[in-house]
Amino acid sequence: MAKSKGNRIQVILECTEHKATGQPGTSRYITTKNKKNTPDRLEVKKYNPILKKMTVHKEIK
């Protein structure tokens, strides 16, 4: 029998500063979170290779 992963779901993080600049392309990361422990949207500082600096990435969808 296959076991389910439970409350852990896959989420996409997208850069907030990159949208404001209007440059082409996007900086996105895929990660997982426990929806039971973290019901609200995730917000993490990650590296944006297009802007070449650390920026805030927020969960989308």
C-alpha positions, 0 to 999 in steps of 0.5 A: 500500500502506498502512503500519502504525504499527509499535510505537506503540499508543493508551493511556488515562490515568486519574486515580488521585486522583479515584478515591479521592475518590469524586466522580462523573465521571473524568479521562481522557486518550488518548495513544500510546506505543511499546510496544517502548521503554516496555513497562511502564505509563505514569504521567504528571502531567496536569491534572484539571479536576474537582479543578482541580489536577495529578494523577498519571494511570496507564495503564489496560487 
